[in-house]
Amino acid sequence: MMQRVFTGAIEEISQCLAGFSTDIENCLDSSAWEKLTEVLASRQSYFEKILFAAEGELYIQALIPLVEKVLEQDSAAFGRIQDHKKKLIEQYALLENGRRAIKAYTGRDLG
């Protein structure tokens, strides 16, 4: 009976973390940065709750692979964010070059 409760709790945590991962991916796909901040804060609160309530070595050992998976997903998400940031910097540089060219051509400041 105890093993079933334990397995059920770990499965519930796994499903909840998967839901956070889906939400994070959706935020990244739609560039919903404010929503991403909210999702990450909610996930942090959830982690604090489950880790504060963690009792027993077996339970903690069962959480480790879940946390490692989240870290891997976060690393991939961070890479996506860095790629997006790089694209934005490139677009900004193009915009600034265009503004300078127009300013030089017209003699007016567009900033």
Secondary structure, DSSP 8 states (H G I E B T S, - for coil): -HHHHHHHHHHHHHHHHHHHHHHHHHHHHHT-HHHHHHHHHHHHHHHHHHHHH--SHHHHHHHHHHHHHHHHHHHHHHHHHHHHHHHHHHHHHHHHHHHHHHHHHHS----
